[in-house]
Amino acid sequence: MEGDLENFLHILDCLPVAAMVLLFTEDQQRESGQQKIVYVNKKYQQQIGYPLELTPNAEAWMEVAYPDRQHREKLMMLYHSFGERLLKAEEMAQARMKIRCSDGKERDFQVTGDTRTIIPDHYLITFQEITSFTTEIEQLRQQSEMDQLTGIFNQHYLLRRLEAEVERAESTGAGFTLLMFDLDFFKDVNDHYGHNCGDQVLITTVDIIRSALSGVDCLARWNGADFIVLMREDNPGIARQVIQKAWQGVRAHTFCWQDSTFAMTSTVGLTTYRRGDTTGSILERADLALKRGKRVGGDFIFVDDSD
């Protein structure tokens, strides 16, 4: 058996992924964190870097890999479940975990426990680093949710967020406000100064609107020069006061392009959540409020108070 273990550990040093060997019996598995770490391979030393003297068992390893106690306690249940799956040997135990390495950096790993114990009571744990992969996935997720010109949320994200807000309102009774914010005569800017100027107007407008909102409010580009604000405020009077700061900010701003300066105005349609609303019904009501504001000539905040 000793020869088998030596050969096994020698093979591990040739693996292209970080590997650790745990030694524990079924009784020891029930003793939280007492599973002994008997070996780590060269790749583990390069990537994760904790020497065996510092982490002789799972408990010591958790303390250095997760220095925040509260975070560590939450993860202990995950690791305990991981160990139970190893003992049952019914399947490969796998989980994605973020680990603080010896250089102080946090990295993402696909952690796999091999249930096929070549040596009795010895379990192989491998750590496949996926930091770059998860970073790319997060970047793709953000790109799918963000408007590339203005850097705010896009229509796709807004619809999902609005659906979640409707569900929250239905279950808790706490309402919200939906506002459509549109730049007046924006087409004239594009026609007269060009689309590059129009893009800059949109970016500046977003900065003005965003400065009036709180961190829990959601600002999204709906299409063209239309923006939507989803505000966790069910009092239309208060919501109007908030958006009026942005509305006035657009009116007061002097837009510049090359040697020219010009002014812009905006129109806002405002409505609040009502019991029984769907994403479609509240969007339709906000759009109707915006259109009513446009009918009086724009440069107006129209608050929907219809039944």
Order of alpha helices (4+ residues) and beta strands (2+ residues): alpha-beta-alpha-beta-alpha-alpha-alpha-beta-beta-beta-alpha-alpha-beta-alpha-alpha-beta-beta-alpha-beta-beta-beta-alpha-beta
